[in-house]
Amino acid sequence: MPIVASRGNEIRRLLSELLDPRRRAGAVLRLKSMGARVVPHVAAELSGLDAAARKALVEALAEVRTSDARALLERLASVEAESAPDATRKTEPRDQDASGEDSQALETLRALPAPRPNERASVSRERGEAHLVLARTGSRLARKDLLHSLSTLEKGRARLYCEAAGLIGDEEFLVPLARLAAGVPEAERAIFDIARREKITARSKILKSLPEPERVAVAKALVGRQAPD
């Protein structure tokens, strides 16, 4: 067990070194040598990586052929698309088959300012309602904005966002939801729904890779909502 823990610490250190141009090449080579063992540790660190670090990570995992690695590489590609310049991003939804409520929800999100911790409740609600409309159709076009909102807004304004995350979120949503779970029942429900959809259990590697307070909150949500389907 100490060996496994030590390896996880080394992988997380190497992932952080991808942010440093001077250390990036060496970190890529070391991550390459570790292969598939890197994948379970990436999700908890992904939000802290910039575009150059994510590109380096893709290079490091290019030869890993597991299903988890393929899913991670697909997510990285999605993050890059969502991180494109605003002018590019705003044209993407028009290429999708979005109409009616979906189209109106996307237009609402475009018109609103970026989420702020102390923004007006009416703004938070309008954005949350738009996210929920999109999530109910299975649309992930505004995934990045939803993730940012959950990480930014106060607990009292997060209910609609948690409901949306429960419908379309993935393991990257676990940390922000875990930080809300103590005071927002919808966050706990969203954690459970994501875990069930992504087949995450108390023994999953992704759960073990989460920071300590968030790992406890996720585990509590999984245990507290165990019930027959």
N, C-alpha and C positions, 0 to 999 in steps of 0.2 A: 504493500500500500504506500509506504513512503516513496518508493521509486515512481509510482504512478503520479503521486502528488507533485514530486519534483519535476517530472516531465511536463505536467500541465503548467507549472510555474515557468518553465523554460519556454514553452510555446507562447504563453501570454507575453513574456518579455520580448521574444522575437517579433511577435505581432506589433508590439509598441515600437520596436526598432525600425519597422517599415516606414514610420513617419519621419525618420531621420535620413536625409539623402546620403549622408556619409556612411551609414550603417546598413542601408537598405540592401545593397547587393549581397553582403554577407548573410543577412537575415534570410533572404530569398533562398540562397544555397542551403542553409541549414534546415529551413522549412521543407525544401524539396526532399532532403534526405529523410525527413520524418514521415513524409507521405500522408497516408490516410489518418494517422494519429493526430494530425493537426486539426482536422475538420470539426470534431466535437467542441473544440475550444474557441472557435471563431465567432459564434453567434453573440456571445457576451461582450466581445471586443469590437464588433463590426461598426457600431455607431460612432466609435472614436477614431475610425480610420478615414483619412482624407482620400481624394481621388487617386493620387500617386501611390498611396499605400495599398488601396484596393487593387489597382492595376498590378502592382508587384505581387500581391497575394494570388491573383489569377495566374500569374506566371509560375508561382511556386506550386500551385495545385494542378497545373495543366496536365500532368501525366498520371494523376490519381483517377482511377476508373470506377470507384465505388458509387453506388446510387446516392449516398449522402453527399459525396463530393460534387456529383453532377447537379444535385439540387442547390448546393451552396453556390456553384458557379453561375447557375441560372439566376439566383437571387442577386449576386454581385452585378450581373448584367442588367438586372432590373433597377438596382440602385443607381447604376451609371446613367440609365435612361431617365430616371426621375431627377437626377442631379444635373441634367443638361441645362444650358442657359434658358432663362425665362421665355425668350422669343421662340425657342424650339419647343419647350414644354407646352406652351399654350396652343400650338398647332396640333399636338398629338391627339387630344380628345376628338378633334374634328375628323380625324381619320378613322375613328372607332364608330361602331354602330350604336351611337348614343342618341336617344331622342326622348321627347316628352319630359318626364320628371328627371331622368338622368341628366339630360342636357341642361335643364334649368338648375339642377344642383351644382353641376360643374361651373356654370356661369356665376352662381352665387359665391362659390369658393374663390374664383378668380377675382371677384370684386372686393372681397374682404381683405383687411390687412393681415399680416402674419400674426399668429397667436402670441399673446402677451400674458404674463401672470396676472396682471391687475386690469385686464380689459373689461369693458362693460358687459354685464350679464347678457344683454340683448344680443351682442355680437357673438358671444360664446354659444348662445342657444341657436342663433341662425346658422353658424358654421356646423354645430353639432347635428342639427336637423338635416343639413345638406349631406353630411357624411353618412348619416343613417339611411337616407334615401338611396345613396349609391351602394352602401353595403348590403341592403336588402335585395338588390339585383345581382349581387356577387361582383360588382365592379371594384377593381383595385387601382383605378386611375388616380385616385387621390390618396393612395396609401402613405406616401411620405408626409403629406400634410397631417394626416390622422396620427401618425406616429409622433410627429413633432408636437401636435396639440396635446396628446396625452402626457408628454414629457414636460410641458410648459404650464398648463392651466392648473388652477387650484382645485382641490378635491370637490368643492361645492359646485363646480361647473363641468365636471367630467362624466356625468352619467350617460349622456347621449353618445359620447365618444367611446365609452367602454362598451356600450351595446353594439356599436359599429365594429369595434375591434373584435368582439366575440364572433362576429359573422365572417370577417375577411382577414383577421390577423393571423400572424404566424409566430414562431418562437422568438423573433426579435421584439415582439410586443410584451413579452413576459416581464421584463424589468420595469418598464414604466407602469404597467398594470399592477405589479406587485407593490410598488411604492404607493399606490392608491388604495389597495385592497382593504386596509384596516378601517377606512372610513367610508368606503363606497362598495356596497354589496354587488353592484353591477360589474365592478372590476374583478371581484372574486369569481363571478359567473363567467366573465369573459376568459379568465385564465383557464377555467375548467373546460370551456368549449374549445379553446385553442388546443389545449393538451389532448383532448379527445380526438380532435380532427387531425392533429399532427402525430398522434400515437406517442405522446410523451407521458411517461409514468414516473413514479418516485425513484426508479432505478435508472432512468435515462441519463446518458452522458451529458446532455444539454443542461439538465437540472443541476448536476454536480458542478458544472462550470459556472453557474451563476454566482454573483457576490453573496455573501452570507445572509444579510437581512432579506434580500429578495428571494433567495432559495427557500428560506423558512416560510415566507409568505406564500410562495407558489405551492410548496408541499402542503401547507395548511388548507389552501383552496382545493387541492386535489382530494385530500382526505375528507374535508368537510362537505363536499358535494358528491361523494360516491353514492350512487343510487342506480337501480336497474333502469335501462333504457325503456 
